[in-house]
Amino acid sequence: MQTTSRLAKKVEFGDFQTPIGLARAVVAQVAASGFRPASIVEPSCGIGNMLVAAANGFPEFLRAVGVEVQPAYAEALAERLSGRGDRERIRAFRANFFEHDWAGSLGQLPEPVLVIGNPPWVTNAELSTSGSGNLPQKSNFQRHAGIDAITGKSNFDISEAMLLHLARALAGRNAMLAMLCKTNVARKLLMHLWQAGTPVQEPALYRIDSAAAFNAAVDACLLLCRFGGTTADLTAPVFAALGVSRPAERIGFRDGRLLANAEMHDRWRHLEGEEVYRWRSGIKHDCTDVAELSGSFGAWRTGDGVAVDIEPDLLFPMLKASDLGSRRVPVPRRWMLVTQRMVGEDTSKIATAAPRTWAYLQANAERLDRRASVIYKNRPRFSMFGVGDYSFAPWKVGIAGLYKKIDFKVIGPHEGKPVVLDDTCYFVPCETQAEAELVASLLNSEPAREFYSAFAFWDAKRPITVELLRRLDLRKLATELGYVDKFALLNSVKGSPGDKANTGLLWRE
Ligand SMILES: C[S@@+](CC[C@H](N)C(=O)[O-])C[C@H]1O[C@@H](n2cnc3c(N)ncnc32)[C@H](O)[C@@H]1O
């Protein structure tokens, strides 16, 4: 019981105390930047590892302050500080971050001010399920322009709200923010500051090994952000680790968008334009047990190995993200029972067109009816999504949405049938092998890979999205690569363009 409540508390307060070695490395990184604080502040300081490391690293400091919400930590810190020679220059007390007057208390401190720490690693969604009160007061935050963009979302990190609040209090001061946080949170904070025009000098991200330091599987970094002065350019170097001197890449902000790689964006931004090929998602069915079968043509089996005797008409060889990601030439290992040719199509006609398939669906109706997603409500029974003529195009160029690299695959028919993709993949439909190979060679070219890498954050859950794929104008890319003639030839042999055609080509000369 006690263990459970201790764990709940750990979740509620995002409680991962920074190992002292990492705290010292963070302080060393601040020192390497040339910053020498007169004041040191650690909000949500826990037992004060960062506060103590900073006080030791910058012994000439005038004032240091630690604030922590959990009484046991605040007491442990007071105890820890008691024997120090600099004790009278350090103030540590218990307070809730969201009730503390940060603008007022930071305003009184001598500059330069270093705000250092490691705010809680927890999202409001994780907190609301535990009924926690450890949330920013919406009314307080909403007074500030722009916060809605962050906290109005269904899920945000508590640390994001904290960092934003601190950044507002530090804007225009001779101050530095040095925070360990999720990389995603660091990027969002910078984006907000850039968007708001808050002057920041040479912000930088240093990736840390959060598995080693906190036993947490999350991309995290040290964010260094100096306030005051003027913003030189809207980019920030990302270093692979603390202590590294050459950045792996520079994130940036252009045209209201956050970029994963500003240099690649600036090199290839002229390739952005119209969607020349219509990008599609694969088919969504939410019922792998029933809709996916293994085996070969005519000898299909369920996942449990039970033979399934149904007509081949509605069965198609299929590929999912793991198939597209793993092999150079992906080979289907399963078949998908696709109940419709288009979204909303009447499924009852399967009863006469393919009676054994209908019997199989009826036998498994309970499992299909249990699908929770609202998209299946008030739709024909056994409905699927993301299905249309394009799903059955004989050739496709596909990519896995969940994978962390740009790698487009040519997909052709298998055992005499078009291969379908599931909803972990995106694709453009093509009519012929030549068309698919040309499109794939364009998409896999260096300029295209670099163009997409300018926008794709590889630590995101789904780095590749249909919005991202649509941004690259294949016609401009063909011109860049000198493929214009081949592309025009393809264009001349097409039938009418549009959504219904087997080809995804939208453009006509
Ligand atoms: C990730 S731990 C880091 C602790 C310390 N900063 C360090 O680096 O070792 C986050 C700390 O934030 C504290 N905390 C969580 N919510 C807080 C709040 N609303 N106000 C103040 N402290 C809070 C937790 O109790 C915990 O000690």
The ligand as an SDF file (V2000), in Angstrom:
LIG
                    3D

 27 29  0  0  0  0  0  0  0  0999 V2000
   12.5800   15.7530  -11.8810 C   0  0  0  0  0  0  0  0  0  0  0  0
   12.5920   16.0930  -10.1470 S   0  0  0  0  0  0  0  0  0  0  0  0
   14.0630   17.0340  -10.0910 C   0  0  0  0  0  0  0  0  0  0  0  0
   14.5060   17.4230   -8.7480 C   0  0  0  0  0  0  0  0  0  0  0  0
   15.7130   18.3250   -8.7570 C   0  0  0  0  0  0  0  0  0  0  0  0
   15.4060   19.5310   -9.5220 N   0  0  0  0  0  0  0  0  0  0  0  0
   16.9150   17.6510   -9.3450 C   0  0  0  0  0  0  0  0  0  0  0  0
   17.3230   18.0530  -10.4490 O   0  0  0  0  0  0  0  0  0  0  0  0
   17.4200   16.7100   -8.7650 O   0  0  0  0  0  0  0  0  0  0  0  0
   11.2590   17.2130  -10.0690 C   0  0  0  0  0  0  0  0  0  0  0  0
   11.0300   17.8240   -8.7070 C   0  0  0  0  0  0  0  0  0  0  0  0
    9.9630   18.7530   -8.8480 O   0  0  0  0  0  0  0  0  0  0  0  0
    9.2060   18.7530   -7.6540 C   0  0  0  0  0  0  0  0  0  0  0  0
    7.8990   19.3380   -7.9750 N   0  0  0  0  0  0  0  0  0  0  0  0
    6.9010   18.7650   -8.6860 C   0  0  0  0  0  0  0  0  0  0  0  0
    5.8500   19.6030   -8.7800 N   0  0  0  0  0  0  0  0  0  0  0  0
    6.2180   20.7480   -8.1400 C   0  0  0  0  0  0  0  0  0  0  0  0
    5.5450   21.9730   -7.8970 C   0  0  0  0  0  0  0  0  0  0  0  0
    4.3060   22.1780   -8.3360 N   0  0  0  0  0  0  0  0  0  0  0  0
    6.2020   22.9340   -7.2190 N   0  0  0  0  0  0  0  0  0  0  0  0
    7.4800   22.7380   -6.7930 C   0  0  0  0  0  0  0  0  0  0  0  0
    8.1540   21.5790   -6.9640 N   0  0  0  0  0  0  0  0  0  0  0  0
    7.5270   20.5960   -7.6270 C   0  0  0  0  0  0  0  0  0  0  0  0
    9.1790   17.2680   -7.3010 C   0  0  0  0  0  0  0  0  0  0  0  0
    8.8310   17.0560   -5.9550 O   0  0  0  0  0  0  0  0  0  0  0  0
   10.6190   16.8550   -7.6100 C   0  0  0  0  0  0  0  0  0  0  0  0
   11.4550   17.0070   -6.5170 O   0  0  0  0  0  0  0  0  0  0  0  0
  1  2  1  0
  2  3  1  0
  2 10  1  0
  3  4  1  0
  4  5  1  0
  5  6  1  0
  5  7  1  0
  7  8  2  0
  7  9  1  0
 10 11  1  0
 11 12  1  0
 11 26  1  0
 12 13  1  0
 13 14  1  0
 13 24  1  0
 14 15  1  0
 14 23  1  0
 15 16  2  0
 16 17  1  0
 17 18  1  0
 17 23  2  0
 18 19  1  0
 18 20  2  0
 20 21  1  0
 21 22  2  0
 22 23  1  0
 24 25  1  0
 24 26  1  0
 26 27  1  0
M  CHG  2   2   1   9  -1
M  END
$$$$
